[in-house]
């Protein structure tokens, strides 16, 4: 079934690749009029489905994470829409447009190839087939635009100054023309970015849309996940993330297969829970069930609780409880510090420590 599913997904890429090769050698699309169906599916339907499915979730460590930063994705979406419009104007036009419009369309098509290439690197685990197909379709349009312009434009036509410059650019060899068109997109990009600032976007939103994410190709926020235990955010865990001179971290520990920062407060709290579980399992179950709701709330807003100043405040807030926990541990346990010391160690290390403690 997986092989069949994979083959179905390969069909658009194969058709586009064959079409691309046919344009290179035969100067026309193999599918001709019916190619519009393939174009609509790859250039419009797929991006919409991709963004609806893969870019609708939360932007955090504990999910697949959004493809683009929610605060900056509007910029990416706007450029995607512009690329779609430019593509279909180019594909559906019956005759050549004015040289300036042709330069504008070709410049946007090239920017679309660049954008899709970045998306391909940023999120290559899903949709790689369609992203490559989009790039091939944009290349097809650029090739056909060049061929059509060279075939239908005569040197006898009269243009004003700017149209004459655009006409000269369009007649250049593609290896010279396309770099120039990329450079010409910079003022277009600047104008669009300036307009988007009116809607809350920033000048660097095109970059931050990629970098202010987690676990993707250009993500720069992965370091924020170093001490994040998904589904296990509790008050003492948050407090351990504060400033070192206040919360006084002792060592790293393990929880749920991941590494966490442990300070004495966290170790004492976990040792207290361990005693509670051993001595009064029913009471422990009741308290744990209620406390898990706190953990789920913190997990939902862990980006806020990850703030060091807030973590310091939680640490101070938890101090009276820490003293109460420590009192109970010392009353109940014969070797309270030994119990505290082994918290959040992996099972192997805990076993070795217990064996060493039992030796005369």
Residue pairs with C-beta under 8 A, 6 or more apart in sequence:
9 129
9 130
10 129
12 38
12 41
12 42
12 46
12 129
12 130
12 133
13 129
13 130
13 132
13 133
13 136
15 31
15 38
16 38
16 42
16 133
16 136
16 137
16 140
17 133
17 136
18 30
19 29
19 30
19 31
19 35
19 38
19 136
19 140
20 136
20 137
20 139
20 140
22 28
22 29
22 30
23 29
23 30
23 140
23 143
23 144
24 143
27 147
28 144
29 35
29 140
29 144
31 38
36 91
36 92
39 87
39 88
39 91
39 137
42 130
42 133
42 134
42 137
43 84
43 87
43 88
43 134
43 137
44 84
46 127
46 130
46 134
47 80
47 84
47 134
50 126
50 127
50 130
51 67
51 77
51 80
54 64
54 66
54 67
54 123
54 126
54 127
55 66
55 67
55 68
55 73
56 66
57 63
57 64
57 65
57 66
58 65
58 66
59 65
59 66
59 69
59 70
59 212
59 213
59 214
60 214
60 302
60 303
61 214
61 215
61 224
61 225
61 228
61 230
61 302
62 228
62 230
62 231
62 299
62 302
64 215
65 213
65 214
65 215
65 216
65 219
66 73
66 213
67 119
67 122
67 123
67 213
67 216
68 76
68 209
68 210
68 213
69 208
69 209
69 210
69 211
69 212
69 213
71 205
71 208
71 212
72 201
72 202
72 205
72 206
72 208
72 209
72 212
73 209
74 196
74 199
74 200
74 201
74 205
75 193
75 196
75 201
75 205
75 206
75 209
76 115
76 206
76 209
78 192
78 196
79 111
79 112
79 115
79 192
79 206
80 115
82 108
82 192
83 108
83 109
83 111
83 112
83 115
83 138
86 104
86 105
86 108
86 109
86 112
87 109
87 112
87 137
87 138
87 141
89 105
90 105
90 106
90 109
90 141
90 144
90 145
91 141
95 152
96 102
96 148
96 149
96 152
96 153
97 105
98 163
98 166
99 159
99 163
99 164
99 166
99 167
99 169
99 170
100 162
100 163
100 166
102 145
102 149
102 166
102 170
103 166
103 169
103 170
103 181
103 184
104 188
105 145
106 142
106 145
106 170
106 181
107 181
107 182
107 184
107 185
107 188
108 185
108 188
109 138
109 141
109 142
109 145
110 138
110 142
110 178
110 181
110 182
110 185
111 182
111 185
111 188
111 189
112 134
112 138
113 135
113 138
113 139
114 182
116 131
116 134
116 135
116 138
117 135
118 210
118 218
119 131
120 128
120 131
120 132
120 135
121 217
121 218
122 210
122 216
122 217
122 218
122 219
123 216
123 217
124 131
124 217
142 174
142 178
146 170
146 174
146 177
149 170
149 171
150 171
153 167
153 170
153 171
157 167
159 166
159 167
169 177
169 180
169 181
169 184
170 177
172 180
189 206
193 201
193 203
193 205
193 206
196 205
197 203
202 208
210 216
210 217
210 218
210 219
211 218
211 219
211 220
211 221
212 220
212 221
213 219
213 220
213 221
214 221
214 222
214 224
214 225
215 222
215 225
224 303
224 306
226 259
227 237
227 240
227 241
227 259
227 260
227 261
228 302
228 306
229 237
229 255
229 256
229 258
229 260
230 256
230 299
231 256
231 295
231 296
231 299
232 255
232 256
232 295
232 299
233 295
233 298
233 299
233 302
233 305
234 291
234 294
234 295
234 298
235 294
235 298
235 314
235 317
235 318
236 265
236 266
236 269
236 270
236 318
237 260
237 266
238 298
238 305
238 306
238 310
238 311
238 314
239 247
239 263
239 265
239 266
239 311
239 312
239 314
239 315
239 318
240 247
240 249
240 260
240 261
240 262
240 263
240 265
240 266
240 311
240 315
241 247
241 261
241 306
241 308
241 311
242 308
242 309
242 311
242 312
242 314
242 315
243 308
243 311
243 312
246 312
246 315
246 316
247 263
247 265
247 311
247 312
247 315
248 263
248 264
249 261
249 262
249 263
250 262
250 263
250 264
250 267
251 262
252 259
252 260
252 261
252 262
253 259
253 260
253 261
253 262
253 267
253 343
253 344
253 345
254 260
254 344
254 345
254 346
255 344
260 344
262 343
262 344
263 315
264 322
264 340
265 315
265 318
265 319
265 322
266 343
266 344
267 340
267 341
267 343
267 344
268 322
268 325
268 326
268 329
268 340
269 318
269 321
269 322
269 325
270 343
270 344
271 325
271 329
271 336
271 339
271 340
271 343
272 325
272 326
272 328
272 329
273 284
273 288
274 339
274 343
275 328
275 329
275 332
275 333
275 339
276 283
276 284
276 287
277 284
279 332
298 305
304 310
305 311
305 314
326 336
329 336
329 339
329 340
330 336
333 339
335 357
338 353
338 357
341 353
342 349
342 350
342 353
342 354
345 353
